[in-house]
């Protein structure tokens, strides 16, 4: 809230309060992945149909809850923003298409840790495609939110650059996990089936 002085007459000043506009913040990150597969490449499209297994290999299965066929709830690793602990929770829909593609997108999200923030929106769009060489994919992660009251003294540009760095770090962590875990899980699935 800011205060403005209005001159009513030469002898009387009046103070009027005015709400400052809520500052909206937006930041995003994008990562690509290319995972060569050395054997049984022809089975990759069938592997991608195992939605719960594939999503569990890509994300931390301890933080993933299957809600129904093709629908999951994922608690993103908590992180700190200027000494505040933040924990996003996102609902994810997963679908297969074109016989060789797995797509994920956020259907709902909520945020714990920044006080009263009711306009938080997390966007997630990820695609994983089985090719003749292996698996290729791309993930986009974005956030829009009003500047939380607890962080109102921090310049919006600084918050946005911090948010971008955090999202990029989250995607890099997922990319590292996918790079290590997904091909290994595919090999195990091939042996099991």
N, C-alpha and C positions, 0 to 999 in steps of 0.2 A: 504494500500500500504506500502511496506517496501523498504528500500533502502539498497543496497549492494555496497560496494566499490570494484572495480576491479583495480588491479595494472597493468597498461599498460606498464610502464617502471619504472626505478628507480626514475625518476623525475616527472612523471605525474600520478596522480590518476584520475580515471574516476568513476562517480557515475551512477549507472544503477538502474532504478526502476523495481520492480517485483510485480505482483499482488499476494496477499496471496490467498490460496485456500479458497473457500467459505465453511464454516463449516455448515454441515447439522445437524439439531436437530431432535430428534424423542422422543416422549413420549406418553404414553397411560394409560388407566384405564379400569377396568372391574368391573361390579356389577351384582349381581344376586338378584332376587326377588321371593318371595313365598307369594301369597295372598290367604288365605283360603276364600272360599265363602260358606255361610251357607245355602242359599236357591236358588232354581231354577238353580242349577249348569248345568242341561241339556241344558239350553239356552245360556250358555257361547259361544259355537261355533258360534251361530247366531249373538250374540253381537259383536264378533270380526270381522264380515263381515261389520259392520258399521264403515268403515275406518276413515272417517272424524271425527266422534264422538269420537272414541277410541283415535285417535291421539290427538284430542283436549283435552281429559281428561288427557292424559299422559303428554303433554307439555302445556306451557302457551298459551291459545288460543289467547291472545292479540298479541303474537309474531309470530303466525302461519298464513300463507296464503295458502289457497287451490288453486293450479294452475290448476289442472285438476283431473280427477278420479285417485286416487292413487299417486298423486304428490303434494308435499307441499314445501313451503319455510319457513324456521324457523330462526329467529334471536335469537341466543344464548344470554343469559344474558351477558351484557358486564362486563368485569373484568379488574383489573389493573395488569400489569406486570412491576415491578420496576418503578412505577409512570407513565406508559403509559397506557392509556385507550384502550382496545382491544375489538372489536365487531365482532365475527364470524357470518357469514350468511351461512346456509347450505340448499341445495335442497335435499329433502328426497323422495324416492320412497317407497311405501307401497304395499305389496302384501299379499294375503291370500293363504295358501296352506294346504294340508292334512286335510282339513275340520275343523281343530281346531287350526290353527296357523296363527299369524299375524307377518310378517317380515318387518323390516324397514332397509334401508341402504342409505347412502349418495351417491348422484349422482354428486354433484358439491358443491364447497365451495369457499368462498372468505373471506378476512380478512381486516377489517378497523382498523387503529390505530397504526400500526407498521412501517409506512413509506413505502418505496418501497420494498415490499416483493411480488415477482411474482411466487414463487414456493410453496405457502401454500397449503397443502392438509389435509383435515379433513376426517377421516374415521369413519363411524358410522355403526355398525351392531347390530341390536336389534331384539329379538324374544320374543313373548308372546304366550304362549300355554295354551289352556283350558284343564284342567285335571279333574279327578273325584273328586278332593278335592278343586279345584279353579283355580287360574291362577299362572303360573310359568314363569319366563323369565330371560333373560340375555342380558346385553348391553355391547358393547365394543366401546370405543371412543379413537381414536388415532390421532396424529398430526405429520406431518413431515413438516419442514420449514427450510430454510437457516437462519443462525443467522442474525437478522436484524441489519443494520448499526448502528441504535440508541442504540443497546445493545452490541456492539462489545467488550467493555471493561469488560463485565461480563463473567466469565468462563462458557463454554458450559455445564459442568456437573451441575453447579448451575442453569442454565436456564432449563435444562432438569428436574431436581428434582422439580423446581418450576412449570414447565408445568405439570408434573405428578400430583402434588398436586392440581393444578387448575382443571384439567380434572376430577380427583376423586371427587372434590367438586361439579362440575357440575353434575356428575352422581348421587352423593348422594342427591343433591337437586331434581333431576328428580325422583329418587327412593322414596323420601319422598312424593312428589306430587302424584306419582302413587299410593303409599300405602294409601293415604288419599282419593284421588279423584276417582280412577278407580272403586273400588267396589261400592262406593256411586253412581257413574254414571250408573253402571250396574243395580243397584236396581231401579233407576229412569227410565231407559230404559225399564225394565221389567214391570213397572207400566204403562208406556205410550203405550206399545205394548202388 
